[in-house]
Amino acid sequence: MKYNLTVIALLCACGLLQAAPGLDGDVTISTNTTINEYAQVTNIVNAANIVVTVNNINNLNDSQGIYSNANLSPGDRIMLYQAQGANYSVANDNSAAYGAFTLGNAGRYEIHEVLSVSGNDIVVAEQGNLCFSNQLIYSFDASNTQVIRIPQFNNLTINAGVTVTATPWNGLVGGVLAMDVAGNLIVNGSLDVSGFGFRGGVIDNSSAASSEFRPDYFYPGEADGAEKGESILGFQTEYDSYGGRYGRGAPANGGGGGNSHNGGGGGGANGNNGVAWLGQGNPDLSGSNWNQAWDIDGTLNSATASSGGGRGGYTYGRNNQDALTVPPGDALWSGNNRRELGGLGGRPVPFDDVGRLFFGGGGGAGDGNNSQAGAGGAGGGLIYIVADTISGGGTILANGANGENTQGGGNNDAPGGGGAGGTVLISANTMSSVTINADGGFGGDQLTIGNENEGPGGGGGGGVISISGGAVTTSATGGGNGLSNSTAVTEFMPNGATMGADGQPNEITSPVTNLPICVAGADVQVDKSLTSSGPYIAGSTVTYSITVTNNGLDSATNVQVTDTPSNLSIISVSSSNCSAFPCTIPTLLNGASEVISVSATINSTGAFDNSTTVVADQPDPDLTNNTDNTGNGGTAGASADVAITKTLDTAGPYSNGQSIQYTLVVSNNGPDTANNVQVTDSPTNLTINTVSSSNCSAFPCTIPSLNNGGSEIIAVTATINSSGAFDNAATVSANETDPNTGNNTDNTGNGGTAGASADMQVVKNLTSTGPYVAGDTVTYSITVTNNGPDTANNVQVTDTPTNLTITSVSSTNCSSFPCTIPSLINGASEVIALSATIDATGAFDNAATVSANEIDPNTGNNIDNTGNGGTAGTSADMAITKTLDTSGPFSPNQSIQYTLVISNNGPDTANNVVITDTPSNLTITSVNSVNCSALPCTIPSMINGGSEIITVTASINGAGNFDNAAAVSANETDPVTANNQDNTGNGGTVNAPIQPVPGLNYFTILVLISLMAGIGIRRKSRSVI
């Protein structure tokens, strides 16, 4: 055969291939053939090695020259398939619910690669997405399970006009067409398993008398009804075990047999269109007024709908009546009264592409006793295809077979029901052009006959089509009901038979990795693990490990590892075989691993991760572990590199108690905005006085936000507490993660050292009161104080007088200037008393200074040179003297003369010299001088040393003392006020006039005078002696 030659040629080139897709090479099929081999399973052992035992291993040998290995060998693939094994839900249920089921293990399938063959024992591979290491994926009943050998083509072409099919299901094996194509499947011909599924009910040619009524759903005897179609519950033997293979009840997805006498067979079922199953099928409304007949059916009406197979037609009627008006069961029909006792349509079964696939149910047989009955149609088989690409203009068919018509003789028995469409499961990456059908078979027809009428067969239900890889034309249509060609029911040819329901033509196959496929090969797996712990921020370096493992069974070669980072930049890659991505591990033994260490930088804020994949040359039974792309990443939160620097603005030297200033610069180096920026400052040997910035007035303080690149300057003033080192530790933090905490504190290098300090102060105080004139002696004090904080040593005091001549200095330590006070403790003072003479007219003052060895934190009070002096005004020592020029004795009314001498003893010119003269017992009669003609008078000015004589004449008013009080003053200060008046010692006395003594004459007076003179002479002479 042509395709045999093609395979042989490929085997020559590929004989060393093992356990790889495409093992059986490129094949072109140009003649009708089968490609699968089948064997019955006798035992299954689930253990460390899963062993499947078949009845005859030779049944799996290559009978068509398709395979690279003539005998089943390691690397080949097999399918385990259990078509039947469902269970009745209720025992002995002789009602319309007959045939309800639980699935059990029916429909289970899985694919395995062969690891070894010994006798009839096959050890199968255990690796795949659904596979287990010590048991099959699903449970199987060995007695109901078959092994199907599956070819693994590299490419397969089916020529036009060629049909590739399967061995029909025989109750033990067959019914399945399965293949694996690594590359292209080109279908120009046909893949066809139509009618190769569950078998239809078999004709028995025995029926009870036409007058008898058989309403039950199962019977043990053939005379009571026709055989049921095969189903997942079994067939003849299994039905007999339940109570009978005959009768109208539908066993699971098999159609019911027509009841006696001569009821039509029901259609089989498979796919489910989602409508509730009633067993009544779907009325055919294609004929004129057929709805009227349906509406008098008594069990259904023209609107009835049901999933699954169609119902078989009515039992035997003999007369010609109007079927649109005379209902079934009416005696007018005679015979068996044309009763509604056809086989019920089969139930749909649940499709599960990863767990259960089903044959189409067989149709029930029509009841007969004249060798004219029709058998039920067989259901469609199962097609399983895994391929990369499917194309071509051909067909893929899994239709149900039509129910058999009456035999063409008298046609006076009932036809069979149609078989249901089978199942087509295709997993492809790309699919186009082909047409896929899994339609239900038509119910059988009652061929030409006279007025005798029997019910036709019900239509088979549609099957299931599940594909992936593209949209193609699909159909899973329910089969039409058969028709009766009796002359008695020409107005209603369905004669009670209904159509099968549509199935499931548009299912989507799961990814091939999720199908139950277990292979050997090398199951390479990759796992990534983030080894760096969070929190994470943009710019930080993270490390993660990638572990590449071969779970076996074969060694993995040419292991390709790729790693695609997201929001990461890979810095380094390190392992035995990898230093960058992608990389290749030459060989990885079964069970071996290689760990790859990776470091990377987070690019920006947000989620980061990496997607690592691994592939090898060998087939991988589990592709789901070839990629690890989630769950090991992280999220980089917002980050802000906040920094703080401090600068001491005040230059040294520094002293205890000194006020200094420094600045703190808080900056955000990004990359994100910093929020809730906390600033603290902990001073050492400092007391903070003021804090000033846009957001800070004290510490700690908060800057609400700081943009990337933003900064805030905080000005701080503080006082040095004591001698010695001083500094401050400024810190900053924010809500965001900080990628560089090394600049969050500045605590050294910007402080200083304070020496001892003494705030020396000097205060001078003029203790003499003014007014002041040149030549005056003034006194003042100088108070030297140490305001601390330390003791002042070697205190130097100076005093520099202005317009003064110091005459004395007096204190504990000072007797002249400059002077030294050896020490002065904090808070102590020394007062220095001074006296000085004002040198000249004008301002006078002194500048006192103080200093000490210690640093003085306040030099502003080290000198006092203003505000405590005075001003010596011009002065003129005005003096006045009076001289009585007239000699006594004086007498009343005598005119006398005296002079007033006004003189200026200086030192300055006297201005506005006012002279007053207050006479006592005198009346001034004239005043005469240069400037005065009356008293008081004013001399406009008188220079230093100048004088003016005023001549005054006055008349003595009467007896007694007389005098005058002369005074002088000028605008200028007079330094000697004692000579400003002359009011005593220069007057005289006027005696009273002498009155005559009575009796005393002139002579007497002379005598007395002489006597007195003599007494005076004598005293004088005594004093001389």
Secondary structure, DSSP 8 states (H G I E B T S, - for coil): -HHHHHHHHHHHHHTT--S-TTTT-EEEE-S-EE--EEEEEEEEE-SSSEEEEES-GGGGS-SSS-SSSSS--TT-EEEEEE----EESSTT--STTTT-EE-TTTTBEEEEEEEEEETTEEEE--BSTT--SSS-SS---GGGEEEEEE-EESEEEE-TT-EEE-----SSS--EEEEEEEEEEEESSEEE-TT-SS-----------TT-----S-BSSGGGB-B---BTTBSHHHHHHHT-SBSS---TTS----BTTT-----------SS---SS-B----STTHHHHHTTSSS--TT---SS--------B-S---TTTS-TT-GGG-TT---S-----------BTTTB------------SSS----------EEEEEEEEEESS-EEE----------SSS--S---------EEEEEEEEE-S-EEE--------EEEESS-B----------EEEE-SS--EEE--------EEEGGGTT-TTTT--B----EEEEE---GGGSSEEB-SEEEEEEEEE-S-S-EETT-EEEEEEEEEEEEES-EEEEEEEEEEESEEEEEEESSS-SSSSEEEEEE-TT-EEEEEEEEEE-SSEEEEEEEEEE-SS--S-GGGSEE-SSS-EEEE-BEEEEEEEEE-S-S-EETT-EEEEEEEEEEEEES-EEEEEEEEEEESEEEEEEESSS-SSSSEEEEEE-TT-EEEEEEEEEE-SSEEEEEEEEEE-SSB-S-GGGSEE-SSS-EEEE-BEEEEEEEEE-S-S-EETT-EEEEEEEEEEEEES-EEEEEEEEEEESEEEEEEESSS-SSSSEEEEEE-TT-EEEEEEEEEE-SSEEEEEEEEEE-SSB-S-GGGSEE-SSS-EEEE-BEEEEEEEEE-S-S-B-TT-EEEEEEEEEEEEES-EEEEEEEEEEESEEEEEEESSS-SSSSEEEEEE-TT-EEEEEEEEEE-SSEEEEEEEEEE-SSB-S-GGGGEE-SSS-EEE-------TT--HHHHHHHHHHHHHHHHHHHHHHH-
